[in-house]
Amino acid sequence: MAERKADGPAVREGDPKPRRAVLDELCALTGWTRRHARRALSQALTIRQRPRRARARVYGTEVLEPLRFVWATLNGPSGKRLAPFMGNVVKALERFGELDVDPEVRASSFGCPRPRSTGPWPRSELASR
């Protein structure tokens, strides 16, 4: 492919005999028809770039900043590896004072339950768990 692109302008504007030779060689190597080979060569010479579609943001900065911090703390795992542990890591980082997340954001985005306002669980609830 790179060789075709390098030869392109010289072959396109040059003498018909070398162009025929290039087409014959390409057809022999690939098994393409001359028509397909001619189209493939002309298409390989054009540079096409499609503009990227802008996506709407899903999360705001109140979610992205803690998410980036947790991601960097865990040494940048992929999303599927990060998601199962996100709630536990957020709780641990908050417990050690490394991260401060709003309770509503924590409950909606990180899969952590809201902390109880009454304090720690009574012993009877801990025994049943």
N, C-alpha and C positions, 0 to 999 in steps of 0.2 A: 504494500500500500504506500509506504513512504517512497519507494522507488518510482511508483507511478506518479506521485505528486511532484517529485523532483524532475521527472522527464516531461511533465505536462506541457508547459508553455512552449518548449522547443519542439515537441512533437506536434502540438496543435498548429503552430504557425509555419512549420517546416515543410520540406519536400514531401510529396505524397508517398514516395517509396518507403522511407523509414516509418511513416505512419502505418502503412500496410503491414510492414514487418512486425511492428509492435502489436497490432491487432491480431495478426496470424499467431504470434507467439503466445499472446494472452489466451486466445481461443484454444490453442493446443494444450496449454498448461491447465486451464480451468475447466474446459469442456463447455464453455459458454458459446452462444451463437455470436456472430459478428455484431448483430444489432444490440444485443445485451452488453457486450464488451464495450462498444462505442458509447453507450449510455452510461455505463459504470465509470468509464474514464472521464467523461465530461462531468459527471456528478461528483467524482472525487476531487476535481479541480475547483469546485465552488465551495466556499466556506459559508455554512449556514449556522446561525445561532438563533435559537428561539429565546425570547425574553422570558425570564422566570416570573411566574405569577406570584404576587405578594399575597401571603396568607394573613388572615386576621389573627391577632394574638389571642391565645387561649387563657393564659395566666397573666396577672399583673405583676408589678415589681414587688409587691408584698409577698408573693409566692416565689418568684424567680430568684431573689437574693438568697433566701434560706436554701432553696433547692441547689443553687450553684455551690453554696458553702458545703452542704452535705455531700454533693457529688465530688467536690475536690477533696474533702476529708477522706472519702473512701477510695481515693486514687482513680477517679474517673471511670466507674463501671458503666456498662451499657444500661439502657433503660429497663430491660427485662431482668437484669441482675440487681438493679437498684430498687425497683418497686417493692419486692417482698420485704425488704429490710428498712424501708424508709421510716415507718412509724417507730420502730425500735430505736433507730439511730437518732431521730429527732428528739425522742424522750431522753435518751442518754446525753445528748449534747445540751439539752436544756437543764438536765439535772446537774451537770458540771459547769453550768454558766457560760458555755461556749456559744449558745444560740438562744435568741429570744424571739419567739413567734407568737403572734396574736392567737388566742384560743379558737376564734372562728376560722381563721386560715388553717390552723393545725387540723381541726376537725374536718374541714371540707377538702383540703388538698393533700394532706399527708397521711390520711388514714389513721389518725390517732384519735382516740376518744377525748372528749373535753375533760379536763381535770375536775374532780369533785370540789365543790366549794366548802364542803364540811370537813375536809382534811383526809387523813388516811382511813382506809376501810376498818370497820370494827373487826375484832378477832373472829367473831362468828362467821362473817363473810369470807374471811381468809381460809378458815377451816373447811368450808364447803367447796372451795375451788380446787 
